[in-house]
Structure formats: C-alpha cells, structure tokens
Amino acid sequence: MVQKYQSPVRVYKHPFELVMTAYERRFPTCHLIPMFVASDIVNEETSEDGSTQKIERRCALDVDAPRLLKRIAGVDYVYFIQKNTLNRKERTLHIESHNETFSNRVVVHETCCYSVHPENEDWTCFEQTASLDIKSFFGFESTVEKIAMKQYASSIKKGKEIIEYYLKELDDEGITHMPRWSPSSHSLPLSSPTSLSTNQPELGISNFLCFYVADKLDADYIKRYLGDLTPLQESCLIRLRKWLQETHKGKIPKDEHILRFLRARDFNMDKAREILCQSLTWRKQHQVDYLLETWSSPQVLQDYYTGGWHHHDKDGRPLYILRLGQMDTKGLVRALGEESLLRHVLSINEEGLRRCEENTKVFGRPISCWTCLVDLEGLNMRHLWRPGVKALLRIIEVVEANYPETLGRLLILRAPRVFPVLWTLVSPFIDENTRKKFLIYAGNDYQGAGGLVDYIDKEIIPDFLGGECMCEVPEGGLVPKSMYRTAEEVENEDIRLWTEMIYQSASIFKGAPHEIVIEIIDASSVITWDFDMCKGDIVFNIYHSKRAPQVPRKDTLGAHGITSPGGNNVQLIDKSWTLGQDYSMVESPLTCKEGESVQGSHITRWPGFYILQWKFHNMAACSATNLPRVDDVLATLQVSSHKCKVMYYTEVLGSEDFRLVCGSVSLCFQCTCCFSLFYLQKQTWRDHLTHTSSF
C-alpha cells in the first residue's frame, strides 16, 4: 500500500530571502539532524541573469534501523538525490528528492516548496508532500514501512525548528535583512542589521492571514484551534479536507468536525471518509445545519425534559447536565413521539458544537468536546418501558454515527441497583472509545476526593448534588396525560412512533372483542404483554385451548355473527365453543380503565394455544336506581358508537430464557428478549393484574 503525506502550510514571519539564507546553512551537514551525515553537490546551474539556480545533491542518511536489517540489506547508509530549483525573481524554491538506494524495491518521492505568502510579501510559506511505496524488501516490508514512517515523521517535526534555529543564528550575527533579487544586482553582500519584519504587530488581519493561506491549513492554526497533532495526523486532515473540497461542491464541514471523524477511526482516512460522507448526506437530507435556527422546543420539553447546559468543567469543556432519574421517559414519548425527541437531542449536540467553538476562543486552547453529567437518582424499572428504551437506542445510534468524538467525559452519579440492567441494554450500541470515557459512581461515592470535585469546580456543583450553585435544569415530573397524543394523532403522523410495529393498535366494540392467539410448544414458557388504554374501558382475559382457533376471513361474518366493525379488530373464539370444554380461562379477568398502562406476564402450564382477549367493559347500572343507564341503552342500539382503543405489545420467552431469569439477573439480560424480562423480576402475574401502572 502506498503511504502518502501532505503537510499543512507552515508560515515563517520572515522575508523569503532571509529564510533562504537560513535554509542554505543546513548543508553540507546539519548537526540538528543526526541521521543527515553528508551531502555532495553533483550538479549546479545558474541562469545568465542569476535569477534561477539549480543544485543537485547526493545526500547520505544513517537510518535508525535494526542492525540485522542493515546486514540483510548490505548497506550502512541510504542515499537520496535532491534537486533544488531556486527562482529569486519569482521568490520560490522547489525541492524534489527520491531515493537512490533500493530504488527497485522501495520508491520514495518528496516535493517541497518555499514561496511568498499570498497576502503578506514579508512572510514565507512552506509546503511538503511525500509518498512511500514499498514493493518488496526481503520479506520485511511491514517493518521497513514502520521504520520509514517513524523516521519521516520525526524529520518533519524538526523541519520548522531547524529553520527557526538558523534564523536566530543569523539574528545573533546581526544579519536581519537580505535584499531581493533585481536584474542589476544579483550577488549583493549581506546588509547591515536592520529591523526584522517579525517586529510588525501580530494582531488583527495579520494573524488571520497566517491561519488561512489560499484556503489551506496553516500549522499554527492547527495547533491553536485543533490541538497538537502528529505530522501524519495533520496529513490525514489536510488530505481529507482537500478531497472534500474537490468532490463536495459547496459547503464542507468545519475542520474540527472533519477531525472528529478521523479520530473516531484512528486516522484511517478511508474509513473516516466513508462515515463522514454518510453523515454529510444525512445532514443534508434532514437539514441539520439549520436546526438551531429552525427548531423550537415544544413546551412539554421545556417543562419536563430534565437536561440543560451548566457552565463548564475544569478543562473548559461545556457541561451538560441530565437528570435522567427524574425524567418521565414514557410521558415524553407518548406526548411527543420518537422523532421530536430525536430532533431535540440533535439540537443539543449542535448547540454543544457551537459552545465548543466559543470556549476555544475564550480559553485560548482547542476544545472539541463537552462533558455530560447524568444524575440517576430516581431511576427505576419504569424507565425500561420498551418504546422508551427503543427511542433511546435509536438516539444513541444516530448520535454515534454523526457526532463522533464529541463526548469528552460522561459522569454517571447516584447509579441505583437497576442501572446494570439499563447499561446491559444500551452499552452494545455505544462505541468502545466512548465507553472508556464513562465514570460511574454509586450512592454518594461522587462526593469528596476522586469524585465530582476532580472534574468540576466546587463553585458550580449543582445544589441537588450537594453544591451551592443553583441549577436551572428542569426538575421533571410526570407528564400530564392530557398532553399525550391520541391514537388518531399517532396514526395520522407522517413519521410515527409505531411504524416499526413495536406496538399494534386495535379497536374493541361492544359485542366485538379483539383477540390474538399465541401457540406454545414448550410448557413453562412465559407470555409477556404491555398495553395502554387509549380510549374507553376494557376487560382483559387469557384463555387456553388445545384446538387452534380459525381466523375469520375479512369478508365474512365474525365469530359472533356480526360484521367486524373495525379493520384492526380480530375475533378468534368461535361462537360454537363452550367455555370449560373447548377452552378455559387461565387467569381472572382484569378490568382496565381509560388512560391506564398495564404490564404483565403469565407462566404457561400446558402447551397449546393461548388467546389474549380485550373485551368491551359493560358499565354496571347506577346503584341508586334499577333503571338502565342511558349509555347502556344507546350501546344496544348502535354498537359502533361505543369504541375502545388499545395499543399493545406481546412477547413470548422460551422456557430456557425463563430459567435464566430465575437463576441470574446478569445473564437474563444477555438474551434476545431482554426488553421484557424485567417484568418477571418486578412482581408476579397476579401482582401485575391487580396493580396497573401510570408510567
């Protein structure tokens, strides 16, 4: 594989002629580069007017390689041919070099250029590119490649220091200016000491020009705004940025954003380019670049989403606080839907990027990520409601794919006993590098040395964590059910929470229950369910039969001899069946009121067919009179006027998975049915039926 290198633009705040004088002092040898042992001029040409000079040198390098490898190769030094073309008139120096030793096995090619800064003629720019292609080397190709890249990276790092060393040496000798070339004089002596151009003010437009050279990245800009990168990391950034400029017409990501994707793939440029392109397409499709200007958080999020920005940590990173244990995840999902929650989280990430840029300017050092503090006090099994967990997993997936390396540290405080359950569910979706940034504290372990004070200044620790700083993050609480979306609103949405069939909806009419059948092969399996009463009251029953019920055709009469009044209403128990003979009730009926949420499970005793039934609840007559209620009279006249709506989800756990639950909490959450298993740990089937939940 061919290895390539592209340098950022180095800017020397000195005139071109003075930099060239410093550059010539590197020859014939340079004590600052121990491996550069000798150089001989093999050819030299100068134009008649003296404006152009070409010098060809043969340079000997003592490569730091294992002695065994040198003995196998049969050489002590590696020789390179360097061709320099100095154009004093155009004020440029072009350098080309290639290896002479092992040129049939290894191909090294390098080009460098010194030129005048396009916006400041008293500054000098330097750029460098190189390629390494190892075709064969006695079976040591990989070793040679590593040695070559290490040596090259080391020499690149020293390059600017060497020029600056000789510039200082010239200044110490009183040489502060070199005249420019002109047709009348091309061999002028060194001038007497004068003021160097570096004494110019380095403020305002001058600094800006230093950072941007013909839309290229300057080395000082990288260090100031992006951080300390190795030469090869700088090269990956510049090459990927250049590729984006050539292939993506119009707006390209900011340099900080490109760098995050490179870091996420350990600076593997091909892998980083792939995920970055996918993310750019995603951002364009969903108009994410304009999210902060167009997204307005619904009032329910402003009141009940328990997260917000809160100052910064000790490293200057923006600090985001999330009181997850106080959040009504089910209420938010029911009130807003998955898409609105996802969009809100994306707006938080976009705001985080903006705050990182601001803090970079404020603190004078690169800040590319933020810190997140998650308080889990109050977290319990109700937070493991399946659609809520599904929404969380989807959010994690989207954020991981499009905002890599934006989380600097995650502080998880007051983790309760149920936390390992949640962690087992979500951790497989989190990148390994991200998981390494998690710090988890149980109980009050976060207090004192080694805890929160190591990462956040004591003055800004929130009051609810024992600090003195008032935190404006909402306290949360239960979202009022009056804010929940109706079943019709959910069904009519273009993007719906239920489109992936996690839950199904059904209509229940008087005389027309909704029924589903579950076939059980192995006894001691577990049937679990989770349903919400969206409209009306129902009675929930479970039956068992050895016979398989027949699903009626849609164009025929239902089992009770009436036309099914709803397309999402199925009746399975045949009218001719007799309770106690053809089928039997396995649990007592459960009456469910409108707005309630019910979760439960049943351990099957026999194989066969289990029928789950949601049946219209007939209201009892008023206790003060024996007369029937008006509603009951109307119900007998018009069945369709009494319609109940239920959203439900069911799942079957095999007997083997159920035994895992009884034996080990940690093991049970490794099975594929992990979303429903926690119901078995909370309470028995009877407990679930007698205690409905509002979460």
Long-range contacts (C-beta under 8 A, 24 or more apart in sequence): 2-131, 2-132, 2-133, 3-131, 3-132, 3-133, 3-145, 3-149, 4-129, 4-130, 4-131, 4-132, 4-235, 4-239, 5-128, 5-129, 5-130, 5-131, 5-152, 5-156, 5-231, 5-232, 5-235, 6-128, 6-129, 6-235, 6-238, 6-239, 6-242, 7-126, 7-127, 7-128, 7-129, 7-156, 7-219, 7-231, 7-234, 7-235, 7-238, 8-216, 8-217, 8-218, 8-219, 8-221, 8-222, 8-234, 8-238, 9-125, 9-126, 9-127, 9-213, 9-216, 9-217, 9-218, 9-219, 10-125, 10-126, 10-127, 10-159, 10-160, 10-218, 10-219, 11-117, 11-123, 11-124, 11-125, 11-126, 11-210, 11-213, 11-218, 11-219, 11-220, 12-123, 12-124, 12-125, 12-126, 12-160, 12-163, 12-164, 12-167, 13-122, 13-123, 13-197, 13-198, 13-200, 13-202, 13-210, 14-122, 14-123, 14-124, 14-167, 14-196, 14-197, 14-198, 15-121, 15-122, 15-123, 15-124, 15-177, 15-178, 15-180, 15-197, 16-91, 16-114, 16-115, 16-116, 16-124, 17-88, 17-91, 17-178, 17-179, 17-180, 17-181, 18-167, 18-170, 18-175, 18-176, 18-177, 18-178, 18-196, 19-114, 19-124, 19-163, 19-167, 20-86, 20-93, 20-114, 20-178, 21-170, 21-175, 21-178, 21-190, 22-163, 22-166, 22-167, 22-169, 22-170, 23-93, 23-114, 23-163, 23-166, 25-166, 25-169, 26-162, 26-166, 27-57, 30-162, 32-158, 32-161, 32-162, 32-165, 33-155, 33-158, 33-162, 34-62, 35-61, 35-62, 35-63, 35-64, 35-151, 35-155, 36-60, 36-61, 37-61, 37-62, 37-77, 39-82, 42-81, 49-183, 49-186, 50-88, 50-181, 50-186, 50-187, 51-87, 51-88, 51-89, 51-181, 51-183, 51-186, 52-85, 52-86, 52-87, 52-88, 52-89, 53-84, 53-85, 53-86, 53-88, 54-83, 54-84, 54-85, 54-86, 55-83, 55-84, 55-86, 56-81, 56-82, 56-83, 56-84, 57-81, 57-82, 57-84, 58-82, 58-100, 59-97, 63-147, 63-151, 64-147, 64-151, 65-144, 65-147, 66-143, 69-140, 69-143, 69-144, 69-147, 72-138, 72-140, 73-102, 73-137, 73-138, 75-101, 75-102, 77-101, 78-102, 80-108, 88-180, 88-181, 88-186, 89-181, 91-115, 91-116, 91-180, 92-116, 102-137, 104-135, 105-134, 105-135, 105-136, 105-137, 106-132, 106-133, 106-134, 106-135, 106-137, 106-144, 106-148, 107-131, 107-132, 107-133, 107-135, 108-132, 108-133, 108-148, 117-209, 117-213, 118-213, 118-214, 119-209, 119-213, 120-206, 120-209, 122-197, 122-200, 123-197, 123-209, 123-210, 125-213, 126-159, 126-160, 126-163, 127-216, 128-156, 128-159, 149-232, 152-231, 153-230, 153-231, 153-232, 156-231, 157-230, 157-231, 160-219, 171-196, 215-245, 217-241, 217-255, 224-366, 225-255, 225-256, 225-360, 225-366, 226-255, 226-256, 226-259, 226-366, 226-368, 227-366, 227-368, 232-267, 233-262, 233-267, 236-262, 236-267, 236-269, 236-272, 237-262, 239-269, 240-269, 240-272, 240-273, 240-276, 243-273, 244-276, 248-280, 251-289, 253-280, 256-353, 256-356, 256-357, 256-368, 257-353, 259-368, 260-368, 260-403, 260-404, 260-405, 260-406, 261-404, 261-405, 263-404, 263-405, 264-404, 264-405, 264-431, 264-433, 275-401, 275-404, 278-401, 279-401, 279-402, 282-401, 282-402, 283-402, 288-346, 288-350, 288-402, 291-343, 291-346, 291-347, 291-350, 292-347, 292-350, 292-351, 292-354, 295-343, 295-344, 295-347, 297-344, 297-347, 298-336, 298-340, 300-332, 300-335, 300-336, 300-479, 300-483, 301-332, 301-336, 301-340, 301-344, 302-474, 303-474, 304-328, 304-331, 304-332, 304-474, 304-476, 304-477, 304-479, 305-332, 305-344, 305-474, 305-476, 306-473, 306-474, 306-475, 306-476, 307-348, 307-473, 308-471, 308-472, 308-473, 308-474, 309-351, 309-355, 310-373, 310-460, 310-462, 310-469, 310-471, 310-472, 310-473, 311-460, 311-469, 312-359, 312-371, 313-371, 313-409, 313-455, 313-456, 313-457, 314-454, 314-455, 314-456, 314-457, 315-367, 315-371, 315-408, 315-455, 316-359, 316-362, 316-363, 316-365, 316-367, 317-356, 317-359, 317-367, 317-369, 317-370, 317-371, 317-408, 317-409, 318-352, 318-355, 318-356, 318-359, 318-367, 318-370, 318-371, 319-370, 319-371, 319-372, 319-373, 319-456, 319-460, 320-348, 320-352, 320-370, 320-371, 320-372, 320-373, 321-372, 321-373, 321-374, 321-375, 321-462, 321-471, 321-473, 322-372, 322-373, 322-374, 322-375, 322-473, 323-375, 323-377, 323-378, 323-464, 323-473, 323-475, 323-476, 324-374, 324-375, 324-376, 324-379, 324-383, 325-375, 325-376, 325-377, 325-378, 325-379, 325-380, 325-383, 325-414, 325-416, 326-375, 326-377, 326-378, 326-475, 326-476, 326-477, 327-383, 327-476, 328-476, 328-477, 328-478, 328-479, 328-695, 329-383, 329-385, 329-388, 329-391, 329-392, 330-382, 330-385, 330-387, 330-388, 330-597, 330-695, 331-478, 331-479, 331-480, 331-481, 331-483, 331-484, 331-695, 332-479, 333-385, 333-387, 333-388, 333-391, 333-497, 334-479, 334-484, 334-485, 334-532, 335-479, 335-483, 335-484, 335-485, 336-485, 337-485, 337-490, 337-493, 337-495, 337-496, 337-497, 338-387, 338-390, 338-391, 338-394, 338-497, 339-495, 339-497, 341-391, 341-395, 342-391, 342-394, 342-395, 342-398, 345-395, 345-399, 346-398, 346-399, 349-399, 349-403, 349-406, 352-406, 353-403, 353-406, 356-406, 368-405, 368-406, 368-408, 369-405, 369-406, 369-407, 369-408, 370-406, 370-407, 370-408, 371-407, 371-408, 371-409, 371-410, 371-411, 371-455, 371-456, 372-407, 372-409, 372-410, 372-411, 373-410, 373-411, 373-413, 373-452, 373-456, 374-410, 374-411, 374-412, 374-413, 375-413, 375-414, 375-464, 375-465, 376-412, 376-413, 376-414, 376-415, 376-416, 376-419, 377-413, 377-414, 377-416, 379-415, 379-416, 379-418, 379-419, 379-422, 380-416, 380-418, 381-418, 381-421, 381-678, 381-681, 381-682, 382-693, 382-695, 383-418, 383-422, 384-418, 384-421, 384-422, 384-425, 384-675, 384-678, 385-530, 385-695, 386-502, 386-530, 386-649, 386-675, 386-676, 387-497, 387-502, 387-503, 389-422, 389-425, 389-426, 389-675, 390-500, 390-502, 391-497, 392-426, 393-425, 393-426, 393-429, 396-426, 396-429, 396-430, 397-429, 400-429, 400-430, 400-431, 400-434, 404-431, 405-433, 407-434, 407-437, 408-437, 409-437, 409-439, 409-455, 410-434, 410-437, 410-438, 410-439, 411-439, 411-441, 411-446, 411-452, 411-455, 412-438, 412-439, 412-440, 412-441, 413-441, 413-446, 413-452, 413-465, 414-441, 414-442, 414-443, 414-444, 414-446, 415-440, 415-441, 415-442, 416-442, 420-665, 420-666, 421-665, 421-669, 421-678, 424-666, 424-669, 424-670, 424-674, 425-669, 425-674, 425-675, 478-694, 478-695, 481-595, 481-694, 486-534, 486-535, 487-534, 487-535, 487-645, 487-647, 498-647, 502-649, 503-647, 503-648, 503-649, 504-568, 504-647, 504-648, 504-649, 505-534, 505-568, 505-645, 505-646, 505-647, 505-648, 506-566, 506-568, 506-569, 506-570, 506-614, 506-645, 506-646, 506-647, 506-648, 507-565, 507-566, 507-568, 507-569, 507-643, 507-644, 507-645, 508-536, 508-538, 508-569, 508-614, 508-615, 508-616, 508-643, 508-644, 508-645, 508-646, 509-565, 509-566, 509-569, 509-616, 509-639, 509-640, 509-642, 509-643, 509-644, 510-616, 510-618, 510-635, 510-639, 510-642, 511-560, 511-562, 511-616, 511-639, 512-558, 512-560, 512-562, 512-564, 512-565, 512-566, 512-569, 512-571, 512-616, 512-639, 513-571, 513-613, 513-614, 513-615, 513-616, 514-568, 514-569, 514-570, 514-571, 514-613, 514-614, 514-646, 515-549, 515-570, 515-571, 515-572, 515-573, 515-611, 515-612, 515-613, 515-614, 516-570, 516-572, 516-611, 516-612, 516-650, 517-548, 517-549, 517-572, 517-609, 517-610, 517-611, 517-612, 518-609, 518-610, 518-611, 518-612, 518-650, 518-652, 519-548, 519-608, 519-609, 519-610, 520-604, 520-606, 520-607, 520-608, 520-609, 520-610, 520-652, 521-607, 522-607, 522-654, 522-655, 523-604, 523-605, 523-606, 523-607, 523-655, 524-603, 524-604, 524-605, 524-655, 524-658, 525-603, 525-604, 525-652, 525-653, 525-654, 525-655, 525-658, 526-601, 526-602, 526-603, 526-604, 526-652, 526-653, 526-655, 526-657, 526-658, 526-680, 527-601, 527-602, 527-604, 527-610, 527-612, 527-650, 527-651, 527-652, 528-599, 528-600, 528-601, 528-650, 528-651, 528-652, 528-653, 528-676, 528-679, 528-680, 529-598, 529-599, 529-600, 529-601, 529-612, 529-648, 529-649, 529-650, 529-651, 530-597, 530-598, 530-599, 530-648, 530-649, 530-650, 530-676, 530-679, 531-592, 531-597, 531-598, 531-614, 531-646, 531-647, 531-648, 531-649, 532-596, 532-597, 532-598, 532-646, 532-647, 532-648, 533-592, 533-593, 533-594, 533-595, 533-596, 533-597, 533-598, 533-644, 533-645, 533-646, 534-594, 534-645, 534-646, 534-647, 535-594, 535-643, 535-644, 535-645, 536-594, 536-616, 536-617, 536-642, 536-643, 536-644, 536-645, 537-591, 537-592, 537-593, 537-594, 537-617, 537-619, 537-644, 538-591, 538-592, 538-614, 538-615, 538-616, 538-617, 538-644, 538-646, 539-589, 539-590, 539-591, 539-592, 539-614, 539-615, 539-616, 539-617, 540-589, 540-590, 540-591, 540-592, 540-598, 540-612, 540-613, 540-614, 540-615, 540-689, 541-585, 541-587, 541-589, 541-590, 541-612, 541-613, 541-615, 542-585, 542-586, 542-587, 542-602, 542-610, 542-611, 542-612, 542-613, 543-573, 543-583, 543-584, 543-585, 543-586, 543-610, 543-611, 543-613, 544-583, 544-584, 544-586, 544-604, 544-606, 544-608, 544-609, 544-610, 544-611, 545-577, 545-582, 545-583, 545-584, 545-608, 545-609, 545-611, 546-608, 546-609, 547-582, 547-583, 547-609, 548-609, 549-573, 549-574, 549-609, 549-611, 550-574, 562-639, 565-639, 565-640, 565-643, 566-643, 572-611, 573-611, 573-613, 583-611, 586-610, 587-685, 587-689, 588-689, 590-689, 590-690, 591-617, 592-617, 592-692, 593-692, 595-694, 596-692, 596-693, 596-694, 597-692, 597-693, 597-694, 597-695, 598-688, 598-689, 598-692, 598-693, 599-679, 599-688, 599-693, 600-679, 600-685, 600-688, 600-689, 601-676, 601-679, 601-680, 601-685, 601-688, 602-685, 603-658, 603-685, 612-650, 614-644, 614-646, 614-648, 616-642, 616-644, 617-644, 651-675, 651-676, 653-677, 653-680
